[in-house]
Amino acid sequence: MELSRRVRGLKPSSTVAVMNKAKALQAQGVPVLNFSAGEPDFNSPERAKDAAAAALKANQTKYIPAAGDQPTRELLAKIMTERNGIPNCGPDQVVVTSGVKMALYLAYQALFDPPEPGALPQEMLLPVPAWVSFAPMAELAGARIIELPTTAATGFKVTPAQLKAAISPRSRVFMLNSPSNPCSTMYTPDELHALAAVIDEAARTIAPDLCIVSDELYQHIVFGSVPFMSIGSVPSVAERTITINGPGKSFAMTGWRLGWISGSGPFGKQVADAFIKLQGQTTTCVPAFELAGLRVALTECGGELETMRRAFAQRAEVIFDLLRAVPGLQVARPIGAFYVFPDIGAHLGKTSPAGKRLTTPADFAAALLEEKQMAVVPGEDFGGVGRQSIRMSFACGEDQIREGCRRLAEFCAALR
């Protein structure tokens, strides 16, 4: 007896595998420097924790509506309207989910249909490198992934011409992630308007069911000259955009497992209703007491948010300056989120001091962990030029960043 083909074909997460191995070594007393975790090293805001604890004490431990409680949905609708500019977004266009990953999973389940016998599958247009879970989750929903390659030279961004050329009658989702994991680059408002124009034209011609799913989890971790903008605020595509966000990265609330989706007008209501049905048959609802903490984080913890943003901005400069000085590495300047995605292609094909042949980024990462006790994520699963790259998270202190870059430079210099 075997499991389903979809599950059998699902690759394990390279990020999780590296993190687990690094943690196992740390538990054995090995002084591993961990650059694999996409998780802030800060703690959740005290006022948010206090509010959740008070709600827990007040016995807010019962089931709530699958979409989340009304006060939270009203607050999120207000935020998405006023801060993100999403038009016609009310509580009925918002659903609270069990994390951003679940929001994405449910979005794909709501949008993709398995192909009819003999028919080709619907397609997701995915700029790559991309976060490792986008493609597998869409494939589980029956989608075919159409990769749109990007490089550091283009800021890891697709062009309108590139997007237009990739659209077909089977195109269902254009997946957008800005600021980006793993590349930490962003689209400018002008670039987003140009991409929206392509989507709008295609929807009126060859791809009437084409939607945008915009993962904006890193919205508040921005430190370059590019201002953040939600593509769902563009009127021409507002009613074909699902915007996904959450407090995990910006407010250091990853373990709370909270996220939300929002939409615009009748389409947004249709999407929200679909999410309510899907969530009612999966996770049921999020914990009520956590929503008390979420509301406080979003309304009272702007100071903590800015403190963390400034720290990430400083770390971004430190790690960029150190890495671009390492011979053989190519790295783009991070302007959002907390990652760098250096190209290590010049070192592939070499041999490590311990005699390990480095054919792939996975080989490079494994040797770096074994020989220098430094954990990074191999880039293969991110797609595109990730097949010659590694991802490093700078959600850690400056001392660790400096020591890690020193070890990485020493490792690269010793390759033959």
N, C-alpha and C positions, 0 to 999 in steps of 0.2 A: 504494500500500500504506500502511495506517495502523496505528498502535499500538492497543492495546486501549482500549475506551471508558473503562474505569476509570482508566487512566493519562492519557488525554487530558483527562479531567475533573478531574485532580488539580491543585490550585492550588500554585504555588511558595510556599515559606515566606517570609512577609513579614519575619520575624526574620532569616533568613539573608540575604535581599536587602539589608536595611538594613546588617547587619554587613559584608557584602562591599563595599558602596559606601563605608562609613566607612573600611574598611581600605584600599581603593583610594585614597581621598583622602589618608589618612595616608601612604601610600607615595609620594605625590606631594609630600609635605612640608606638606600642609594640617594645621593644628593642630586636628584634630577631637576634641571631647570625646565619648567613646563611652558612652552609657547604654543601649545595645541588647543587650549581651552578658549572657546569664544564666550567667555564669562567674565564680567567685571570683578576685579579684586576688592571692590568696595562692598560694604554691607547695605542692605535695604534701609531706607530712611527710617529713623527712629519713630517719627510720628505716624508713619504708615504701619509699622509693626504694632505700635500702641493701639491704633484704631482697630486693627484686626484682632488683637488680643482682647480688647474691650468687647468687641462684637461676639467673640467666642465665649467670653464670660457671660454675656447677655443671652446666651443660648441661640445665637443665630447659626444653628447647625442643622436646619431642616432643608428639605428640597425647596428650591426656588424655580421659577419658570425657566425653561430650557434656554431662552434668549438672554437670561440675566434679569436682575431685579429692575424695576422701573426707574429708581433714582440713578442707577449707574448708566442705563441706556440713555436717559435724558442728558446726563452730564457728557457722555461720549458724543452724542449727537451735537451738542453745543460746541464741544471742542473741535470736532471734525468740520463743523460749519464755520466757526470763527477763526480757528488757527490754520486749518488746512484748506479752507475755501471750497469744500465740497458743497455744491448747491442742492437744495431740496433734500437735505439729510435730516430726518427726525428720528425719534426713538424707534419707529417702525422699520427704519432702514439700518438698524444697528443690532448686532448679536455679539454677546460676550462668549468667548470660547476658552477651552482648556489649553491655552497656549497658542502662540502664533503658528507653530507647526500643525496643530489640529485645525486651525483656521484654513491653512493652505490645503491640507488634506481634504477637508470638507468642500472647499472651493472647487477642487478638481473633480470630486465626486458629483458635485452639483452641475458641472458644466460639460463633462465629457460623457458621451454615450459609447458603449462597446460597439464595434462595427457590425453591421448586418453581414450575414454569410456572403462571401464574395466581394464585399465592399472594403475600401481602404479606410483605415482609422482616421479619426479627427486628429488634428495636429496642434502641438504647442510650440510656438516660436520662442526659443530660449537663447538669449545672448550668453555666450560662454567665454571665459570661465564663469561658473555659476555655483551657488551653494549646492552642496552635494545631495540634498533631499528633494530639490525641485523636480528633477527628471524622474527618479524612481516613484515618487508619489503620483505624478501625472500618469506614468506608465501603468501603475496599479489601477488607475481609473479607466484605462483603455486607450490612452493617447499615444501617438507617435511623436517623438521629439525631433524637432528640426533645429539643429544648432546654428546659431549665428555667431561666427568666430569674431573675437575682438583681440586686440593686443595692447600692450603698454603704450605703444606709439599713438594709438587712438584714444588713450585714456580708458581703455577697456569699455568702450561704448559703441553701440551699433549706430550706423548712419541711417537717415531716412531712405536713401536709395537701397541700402542693404536690406532693410525691413521690407520695403515695397517688393523687391525681387523675390523674397521668400514667401510672400502671401499667396495662398492658393484657395480654391473653393472649400477645401477641407480645414482651413485655418480656423481654430476655435479660440485659442488663448495666446496673447502676447504677454510673456512673463517679464515683469520689470522689477528690478531691485536696486534702489538708489536712496541712500548710500549703499554700496555694494559689499556683500560678503561673497568672495574672499578678497576683492581688489581694493576696497576702501576708496573708490572713486565715485563721482556723482555726475548726473546730467544737469546741465544748466537749464533755467526756465525756457530759453529759446530753443534748446535741443528738445525738450519735452513737448513744446508746442509743435515743433516740426514732426516729431513722431506721432503725435495725436492727429495731425492733419493726414498722415498716411493711413492711420487706422480708420479715420472717418471716411476717407475716399474709398478705401477697400470695402468697408461695411456697406457703402451705397452701391457698390459695383459687384465684386466677385465673391466677397466673404461676408454675407449678411449676419452671420452668427458670431463674428469675431469680437472677443472681449479682451479687456486688459485686466490682469491681476497684478496689483502693485504692492509689493512687500516693502513697507516703509518702517520696519522695526528700528532702524538706526537713525530715525529722523532727527533726534535731538543731539546726536553725537556728530557734529559738523564743526569743522575748524579751519576751513579754507576760505577762499574768496567766492565760492559758489553758494548762493542762497538755496535753502531747501524749498522744494515745491512739490505738491501732490499733483500727479497728472490727472487725477479725477476732478480737479478743479477747472479743467478746460471744458467749457460748455459743450463743445461738439462731441466729446467722448464721455462726458460725465455719466450718462445713463447706459454705458457699456463698460464701466470700470468698477472693479471690486477693490477697495483699499483695505489693506490688512496692517494692523499695528498692535503694539503691546508695550508693557512697562519693563519687560525683562532686561533688556540691555541698557536703556537710558537711565532707569531708576534702580539698577542692580537688583532686580526682582526675578531673576531667572527661575528660581525654584518655586515660585508661586504658581507657575504654569497658568498665566492669564494672557489673553489676547482678545482682539475684537475685529470684526469686519464691519465695513460701512459701505453704503451705496447711495445712489441718488434717484429720487423720483420713483415711478412705478417699477422700473427695473431693480432698483435697490430694495424695494419692498418684496419683489418676487424672489430675489436672492436671499433676503433675510428669512422669508418664510421657508425656503428650501433648507437653509441652515438649521432652523428650528426643528424641522422634521428629522433631518439627519442627526442632529445632536441628541434629540429625544430618543433615538434608537442606538446611540453609542454611549457617550459620557453622561447623558441626562442633563447635567447642569454643572456649573462651577460652584465651589463652596461659598455660601453667603457671607461668611465672616471675612473672607479674603477681599470681597468687593468693598467692604468698609475701608480696608487699607488702601485699595486701589484709588478710591475717590479722594482720600487724603493725599496720596502721592501726587495725583494729577492736579490738585488745587492748592496744596500747601507746601510742597517740597521743591519749589523752583530753585531755592538756594543750593540744595544738595545737588540738583541736576546740573547747575552751572559749575559747581566745584568739580564734579566728575568730568564735565566736558572740558574744562580748562586743563585738568590733569592729562586727559587723553591727547589734547592738542600739544602739550609739551612733550609727551612721550612720542608722539608721531614725528616730531622734528628730530628727537634724539635717535630713534631707530632708523629713520631715513638717512640721516647723515652718516651713521655708522655703517649701514649696509652698502651704501653706494661707494664706500671706500674699499670694499672687499673685492679684490680682483676676480673677475669671472662672473660676478653677479650683476644682473640688471634689475632695477626696482623702480616702480612708479611712486611718486609722492602721494601718501595717503591724505585725503581731505575730508573723510567721513568714516564712521565706524572705527574699528581698532585693529586693523589687520595690515600686513604688507604681504605681497605675493611675488617674491623675487624669482626671477628666471635663473635656473641653475644649469641650463643647457650646456654651457661651456665646460661643466665638470662631469657631465654624463659620459660614460665610456672609460672613466678613470678607475683607479683602484685605491681603496682606503689604506691607511697605515697598517690596519689589521689584516689586509689581504682580501677585502670584500670588493668584488667588481660592482661598480655603480652603473647599472644599465638604465634604471628608471628612478623617478623621484622617490618611490617606495624604498628602493635599495639605499638611496642617499639618506632618507629619514631614518631607516633602521640602523645604518652604520653610525650616523650622528648620535643616535640614542645610546647605542652600545659603547661607542668609543669616546664620546664626549659628554654623556649623560645630559643630553639636551633633546627635548621632544618638540618636533614640528610636524605639521600635517603634510603628507605627500599630495601632490596636486592632481594626480590622474583623475580622480573622481569628480573634479570640478569642470572637466572638459576643456576643449580648445588647447590653448598654450599651457594649461595646467599640466599637460603631459610632460612638461619640462620645467615645472615650477614646484615650489613648496609654499605653504601658508604659515605665517607666524603671527600670533596674536600678541599685541602689546598691551593687553589688559593685565598688566603686572607692573611692579615698581621699577623705577629707573635703574636701580642697582642691578636687578636681574637682567634688564635689557642690555646694559653695558657688558655684563659678564657673558651673557648669551652670545652677543655679537662678537666678543673676543674669542669665545670657543669656536664659533662658526668660522671666523676668519682663520683661526689656527688649523681647523679641520680642512678647509679648502686649500690652504697653502701646502698641506702635507700630502695632498692627492697626487698620484702619479699615473 
